[in-house]
Amino acid sequence: METAFLSDMSTDNLNGMSKEMNPENVPLGPMGAAAGAAVPKSCGEFLCIFGTGDLGRSLGQRLLQSGYSVVYGSRRPDSCGPIPQGAQVMNHAAAAQSANMVFICIHREHYGFLQTLTPQLKGKVLVDVSNNPAKGMFPEANAAYLQRLVPEAHVVKALNTLSAWALQNGPSDSNRQTYVCGNSAAAKQAVSEVCTRLGLGVLDRGSLGASRELEDFPLQLFPEWKLPLSIALGLTAAFFFYLLIRDVIYAYVEDGKDISFRIMVSLANKVFPIVSLIMLSLCYLPGVMAAALQLYRGTKYRRFPDWLDRWMLCRKQMGLVALGFASLHVLYTLIIPFRYYVRYRVGAGIISQVLKNQTTPFSNMSAWRTDSYYSIGILGFALFVLLGITSLPSVSNALSWREFSFVQSKLGYVTLFLCTFHAYLYGWDKFLKAWSYKWYTVPGYLLSLVVPTVVLVLKLLLLLPCVDQSLTRIRRGWERGTAQEDSAHKLLI
């Protein structure tokens, strides 16, 4: 396929090139480049774009900034609207004849006219950048359909995962990666070199059969966030209704008090930290489970179960969701002194003490507990924010693996410990009071402590010297029961 491509490109396409594109009459090879040169390489090489919409104009502007000459093909060359300064506009046939690579920036339903341009497009590289509004709209991928319409051209699927805005703003503000697929290796190489000059990283996804997957990729809605968001929503709903029964409905049924107004702030400010702490602990639980599984198996070369793999891949998203809930908890806590209910209770308490000529004695223990509670909470939230910042690609890319591991692993466990300790200080000795168990139900904060406490205890067990030594050896490639493992064990003895 590659040989046929080079043969077509060096005959039919070069016959249609004007002398302006080769003023020095240098011997030309594939794609119109100087013989022996990489394709494409010379600044000012003509590239063609079919379509003058938002994507076509943004792509043309980016190509011009990268040193290419751009020719637009339009059905209305005289009234196609504004185009980037420095580009030319021709009819489709003339534009296709002037360049060896054509970017198809039009919708699939308008591909029909390309059949009439078969002579001009023969042997050319057609870069399909289209997407569909929804999955499964057509029986075949757009790129496959384009290849069937123009069988003598070399269709490459590329750039469809980038928006017009991303292309217009340049590599510093856009996605730096694009995917390519096609049946011709030389055509993919040509497109890849153009993408590289645009400042994009290129990932080859194989033959044109992968174009369906690439076209469906932009239609996915937060694929890596589905599991974390589902868990967060499930925990939020479960604890909201649980605390609603314990706090609001219980007071109405048992005491005849209507405190439904507490749903908006008090109840929410109990749910948010509970969900945040559980989600944070769920970020570190799969790592502990994976370590225990490796110790049990005595090797690192066996795959983890699929559910554990999926869980570990979405830990960053779980952590960011947990940080969001923690931020809501901080904001809700800050507005508590301004609430009407709180101001009323404080005022009524002061007046009651004045009328009774009484004062509440100062408790040094209560002062220590509350100050410790707030201080530990602030420190935990500060480290939580640090974890969130370092998980951003722009920050993590600037860190070495050791630095990233130190923040996300070691400081991460410190964060989990501080947040868990913060919850313990909140509860203090309430779990010993009978009134805490309304309708024989456990307080919400106690339920939130189960998972993080288990994670911290298991992590402490893994840090024991004997366990940590075995785990380190396994992760360095040792396997239980092998001759290598037995000899190493004798050396340790």
C-alpha positions in Angstrom: 0.0 0.0 0.0 2.8 2.4 0.8 4.6 1.8 -2.5 1.4 2.4 -4.5 0.8 5.6 -2.6 4.3 6.9 -3.4 3.9 6.0 -7.0 0.6 7.8 -7.3 1.9 10.9 -5.5 4.9 11.2 -7.7 3.0 11.1 -11.0 -0.5 12.4 -11.1 -0.2 15.1 -8.4 3.1 16.5 -9.6 1.8 17.0 -13.1 -0.8 19.4 -11.8 1.6 21.6 -9.8 2.4 25.1 -11.0 5.9 26.4 -11.5 5.2 28.9 -8.6 5.2 26.0 -6.2 8.7 24.8 -7.5 10.4 28.0 -8.8 13.9 26.5 -8.7 12.9 23.3 -10.6 14.2 21.1 -7.8 13.6 17.4 -8.5 10.4 16.6 -6.6 9.5 13.4 -4.8 6.3 12.4 -2.9 4.0 15.1 -1.8 5.9 17.7 -3.9 8.9 17.9 -1.6 12.5 18.0 -2.7 13.7 14.5 -3.5 15.0 12.8 -0.4 13.4 15.3 2.0 10.9 14.4 4.7 7.2 15.0 3.9 6.1 17.8 4.3 9.1 19.9 5.2 9.6 23.1 3.1 8.0 26.3 4.5 5.4 27.7 2.2 4.1 24.3 1.0 0.5 24.5 -0.2 -2.1 22.8 1.8 -5.8 22.8 0.8 -8.9 23.1 3.1 -12.4 22.3 1.9 -14.7 24.3 4.0 -14.7 27.9 5.3 -16.6 27.4 8.5 -15.3 28.0 12.0 -13.1 24.8 12.0 -11.8 25.5 8.5 -10.8 29.1 9.3 -9.2 28.1 12.6 -7.2 25.3 11.0 -6.1 27.6 8.2 -5.0 30.3 10.6 -3.0 27.7 12.6 -1.4 26.3 9.4 -0.4 29.8 8.2 1.2 30.5 11.6 3.2 27.3 11.2 4.7 28.4 7.8 2.4 26.7 5.4 0.6 28.3 2.4 -3.2 27.7 2.6 -5.6 27.4 -0.3 -9.4 27.2 0.5 -11.8 25.3 -1.8 -15.3 26.8 -1.8 -18.4 26.4 -3.9 -18.6 30.2 -3.7 -15.1 31.6 -4.0 -16.3 35.2 -4.3 -18.6 35.2 -1.3 -17.4 32.5 1.1 -17.0 34.9 4.0 -13.9 36.0 5.9 -10.8 33.8 5.7 -7.4 34.2 7.4 -5.2 36.8 6.0 -2.6 35.4 3.6 -4.8 32.5 2.4 -6.2 32.0 -1.1 -9.7 31.0 -2.2 -10.5 28.9 -5.3 -13.2 26.6 -6.5 -12.9 23.1 -5.3 -11.3 21.6 -8.4 -8.6 24.3 -8.7 -7.9 24.2 -5.0 -7.6 20.4 -5.0 -5.2 20.6 -8.0 -2.9 23.0 -6.2 -2.1 20.9 -3.2 -1.2 17.4 -2.2 -3.0 17.3 1.1 -6.6 18.3 1.5 -8.4 18.8 4.8 -12.0 18.0 4.6 -13.7 20.4 7.0 -17.3 19.9 5.9 -20.1 17.8 7.2 -20.6 14.3 6.0 -23.9 15.1 4.3 -22.0 17.4 1.9 -19.4 14.8 0.8 -21.3 13.9 -2.4 -19.7 16.5 -4.6 -16.2 15.0 -3.9 -17.0 12.2 -6.4 -17.0 14.7 -9.2 -13.4 15.7 -8.1 -12.0 12.2 -8.4 -9.5 13.1 -11.1 -8.2 16.0 -9.1 -8.1 14.0 -5.8 -6.4 10.9 -7.2 -3.4 10.0 -5.1 -4.0 13.0 -2.7 -4.1 12.7 1.0 -7.6 13.6 2.3 -7.6 14.4 6.0 -11.1 13.8 7.4 -11.7 16.0 10.5 -15.5 15.5 10.8 -17.6 14.3 13.7 -21.3 13.4 14.0 -23.8 14.9 16.4 -24.6 11.5 17.9 -23.4 7.9 17.8 -24.7 5.4 15.4 -26.2 8.0 12.9 -24.7 6.2 9.9 -23.9 2.6 9.2 -20.2 3.4 8.5 -17.7 5.9 9.8 -17.3 9.2 8.0 -13.8 8.5 7.0 -14.7 5.1 5.6 -17.5 6.7 3.6 -15.1 9.3 2.3 -12.7 6.6 1.2 -15.5 4.8 -0.6 -16.5 8.0 -2.4 -12.9 8.7 -3.5 -11.2 5.3 -3.6 -8.0 6.5 -5.4 -7.3 9.0 -2.6 -5.6 8.2 0.7 -8.0 9.1 3.5 -6.5 9.8 7.0 -8.7 10.5 10.1 -7.1 13.2 12.2 -7.7 16.4 14.2 -11.4 15.5 14.9 -10.8 15.6 18.6 -9.8 19.2 18.5 -12.3 22.1 18.5 -12.1 25.2 16.4 -11.4 27.2 19.6 -8.5 24.9 20.5 -6.9 25.2 17.1 -7.4 29.0 17.1 -5.8 29.5 20.5 -2.6 27.5 19.8 -0.9 24.6 21.5 -0.4 26.5 24.8 -4.2 26.7 25.4 -5.4 23.6 23.6 -5.2 19.8 23.7 -1.7 18.9 22.6 -2.6 15.4 21.4 -4.4 14.2 18.3 -5.1 10.7 16.9 -4.5 9.6 13.3 -5.6 6.4 11.5 -5.5 5.4 7.9 -4.6 2.5 5.5 -1.5 4.2 4.1 1.5 4.5 6.3 3.1 7.2 4.1 -0.1 9.3 4.2 -0.3 9.0 8.0 3.3 10.0 8.2 2.6 13.1 6.1 -0.3 14.1 8.3 1.6 13.4 11.4 4.4 15.7 10.3 1.9 18.5 9.7 0.4 18.0 13.1 3.8 18.0 14.7 4.6 21.4 13.1 1.3 22.6 14.5 2.6 21.8 18.0 0.5 18.6 18.5 1.5 15.2 19.8 0.4 12.4 17.4 -0.8 9.0 18.4 -1.2 6.4 15.6 -4.4 4.3 16.1 -3.8 2.0 13.1 -5.9 1.4 10.0 -8.9 3.4 8.9 -11.1 0.8 10.7 -10.4 2.7 13.9 -12.0 5.9 12.6 -15.4 4.9 14.1 -13.8 4.8 17.5 -12.1 8.2 16.9 -15.4 9.8 15.7 -17.2 8.5 18.8 -14.5 9.8 21.2 -15.6 13.5 21.2 -19.2 12.4 21.8 -18.3 10.8 25.2 -19.5 12.9 28.2 -16.9 12.7 31.0 -16.2 8.9 30.6 -13.7 8.8 33.4 -16.0 10.7 35.8 -19.0 8.4 35.6 -18.0 6.1 38.4 -16.7 8.8 40.8 -19.8 10.9 40.2 -22.1 8.0 40.6 -20.5 7.0 43.9 -20.7 10.6 45.1 -24.3 11.1 44.1 -25.2 7.7 45.7 -23.4 8.6 49.0 -25.0 12.1 49.0 -28.5 10.8 48.6 -28.1 8.0 51.1 -26.6 10.2 53.9 -29.0 13.0 53.1 -32.1 10.9 53.7 -30.4 9.1 56.6 -29.7 12.3 58.4 -33.1 13.8 57.4 -34.7 10.9 59.3 -32.4 11.2 62.3 -32.5 15.0 62.7 -35.6 16.5 61.2 -38.2 13.8 61.1 -37.2 12.5 64.6 -37.6 15.9 66.1 -41.0 16.4 64.6 -42.3 12.9 65.6 -40.8 12.7 69.1 -40.8 16.3 70.2 -43.3 18.0 67.9 -40.6 20.5 66.7 -40.5 21.7 63.1 -36.8 22.2 62.3 -37.1 21.6 58.6 -35.3 24.9 58.0 -32.1 23.1 59.0 -32.2 21.1 55.8 -30.7 23.9 53.8 -27.5 24.5 55.8 -27.1 22.3 58.9 -28.1 19.1 57.2 -26.1 19.9 54.0 -23.1 20.8 56.1 -23.2 17.3 57.7 -23.6 15.5 54.4 -20.7 17.3 52.5 -17.9 16.4 54.9 -19.1 12.8 55.3 -19.1 12.3 51.5 -15.8 14.1 51.2 -14.1 11.9 53.8 -15.4 8.7 52.4 -14.5 9.6 48.8 -11.0 10.6 49.9 -10.5 7.2 51.6 -11.8 5.5 48.5 -8.9 7.0 46.6 -6.4 5.1 48.8 -8.3 1.9 49.5 -7.6 0.3 46.1 -3.9 0.9 46.5 -3.9 -0.9 49.8 -6.0 -3.7 48.4 -3.6 -4.0 45.4 -0.7 -4.3 47.8 -2.4 -6.9 49.9 -3.2 -8.9 46.7 0.4 -8.8 45.6 1.5 -10.0 48.9 -1.0 -12.9 48.8 0.0 -13.9 45.3 3.7 -13.3 45.8 4.2 -11.7 42.4 3.4 -8.4 40.6 3.1 -10.1 37.2 -0.5 -11.2 37.6 -3.2 -8.8 36.5 -5.6 -7.2 39.0 -9.3 -7.9 38.7 -11.0 -5.6 36.1 -13.1 -3.9 38.8 -9.9 -3.0 40.8 -8.2 -1.8 37.6 -11.1 0.4 36.8 -11.2 1.7 40.4 -7.5 2.6 40.4 -7.8 4.4 37.1 -10.4 6.9 38.4 -8.7 7.7 41.7 -7.8 11.2 40.5 -11.4 12.0 39.7 -12.5 10.6 43.0 -10.1 12.9 44.8 -11.2 16.0 42.9 -14.8 15.2 43.7 -13.9 14.8 47.3 -12.1 18.1 47.2 -15.2 19.7 45.8 -17.3 18.4 48.7 -14.7 19.5 51.2 -14.7 23.0 49.7 -18.5 23.2 50.1 -18.1 22.1 53.7 -15.7 25.0 54.3 -18.0 27.5 52.7 -21.0 26.3 54.6 -19.1 26.4 57.8 -18.0 30.0 57.2 -21.6 31.2 56.8 -22.9 29.6 60.0 -22.3 32.7 62.2 -24.5 34.7 59.9 -27.5 32.5 60.0 -30.7 33.8 61.6 -31.1 30.6 63.7 -27.6 30.9 65.1 -27.8 34.6 65.9 -31.2 34.0 67.5 -29.8 31.2 69.7 -26.8 33.2 70.8 -28.9 36.2 71.6 -31.5 34.2 73.5 -28.8 32.4 75.5 -27.2 35.7 76.5 -30.5 37.2 77.6 -31.4 34.1 79.5 -28.1 34.2 81.4 -28.6 37.9 82.2 -32.1 37.3 83.5 -31.0 34.4 85.7 -27.8 36.3 86.7 -25.8 33.2 85.7 -22.7 32.6 83.5 -21.5 29.5 81.9 -18.2 28.5 83.4 -15.2 28.4 81.1 -14.1 24.9 80.1 -10.4 24.5 79.3 -11.0 21.1 77.8 -13.7 22.4 75.5 -11.4 25.2 74.3 -8.7 22.7 73.6 -11.1 20.4 71.7 -12.6 23.1 69.5 -9.3 24.8 68.7 -7.8 21.4 67.9 -10.8 20.5 65.8 -10.6 23.7 63.7 -6.8 23.6 63.4 -6.6 20.1 62.3 -9.5 20.7 59.8 -7.6 23.7 58.3 -4.4 21.8 57.9 -6.2 18.9 56.4 -8.0 21.1 53.9 -4.8 22.9 53.0 -3.1 19.6 52.1 -6.3 18.5 50.3 -6.0 21.6 48.1 -2.3 20.8 47.5 -3.3 17.3 46.3 -5.9 18.8 44.0 -3.4 21.3 42.5 -0.7 18.7 41.8 -3.2 16.4 40.1 -3.7 19.1 37.3 -1.8 18.1 34.2 -0.1 21.5 33.9 1.4 21.0 37.4 2.0 17.2 37.4 3.9 17.5 34.1 6.3 19.8 35.8 7.0 17.3 38.7 9.3 14.4 38.6 7.8 11.0 39.3 9.4 11.0 42.8 8.0 14.4 43.6 4.5 13.5 42.3 4.6 10.2 44.3 5.7 12.0 47.4 2.8 14.5 47.2 0.0 12.1 46.1 1.1 9.1 48.2 2.9 10.3 51.4 1.2 13.7 51.8 -2.0 12.0 50.6 -2.1 9.6 53.6 -1.2 12.5 55.9 -4.2 14.4 54.5 -6.4 11.4 55.1 -5.2 11.1 58.6 -5.8 14.8 59.4 -9.3 14.7 57.9 -10.1 11.5 59.8 -8.7 13.0 63.1 -10.8 16.1 62.4 -13.9 13.9 62.3 -12.9 12.1 65.5 -12.4 15.5 67.3 -15.9 16.5 66.1 -17.5 13.5 67.6 -15.3 13.5 70.8 -17.3 11.5 73.4 -20.7 11.9 71.7 -20.7 8.2 70.8 -20.9 7.4 74.5 -24.2 9.4 74.9 -27.5 7.6 74.6 -29.1 10.6 73.0 -26.7 10.2 70.0 -28.5 7.0 68.9 -31.9 8.4 67.8 -34.3 5.6 67.0 -31.3 3.3 67.6 -29.5 4.6 64.6 -25.7 5.4 64.5 -24.6 9.0 64.1 -23.6 10.0 60.6 -20.1 11.0 61.5 -19.4 7.6 63.0 -20.4 5.9 59.7 -18.1 8.2 57.8 -15.2 7.1 60.0 -15.4 3.4 59.1 -13.7 3.4 55.7 -10.9 5.9 56.4 -10.1 4.1 59.7 -9.9 0.8 57.9 -7.6 2.3 55.2 -5.3 3.9 57.8 -5.0 0.7 59.8 -4.3 -1.4 56.7 -1.7 1.1 55.6 0.0 1.0 59.0 0.2 -2.8 58.7 1.8 -2.5 55.3 4.4 -0.2 56.8 5.6 -2.8 59.2 9.2 -3.6 58.4 8.6 -7.3 57.6 5.6 -6.6 55.4 7.2 -3.6 53.7 10.3 -5.5 52.9 8.4 -8.3 51.3 6.2 -5.9 49.3 9.2 -4.0 48.1 10.9 -7.1 46.8 7.8 -8.2 45.0 7.5 -4.8 43.3 11.1 -5.0 42.2 10.4 -8.2 40.3 10.8 -11.0 42.8 8.4 -13.9 42.8 7.6 -16.3 45.6 8.7 -19.9 45.0 11.4 -19.1 42.4 15.0 -20.0 42.7 15.9 -16.4 42.6 13.6 -15.7 45.5 15.0 -18.6 47.5 18.6 -17.5 47.1 17.7 -14.0 48.1 15.9 -15.3 51.2 19.1 -17.2 52.2 21.1 -14.1 51.9 18.8 -12.2 54.2 19.1 -15.0 56.8 
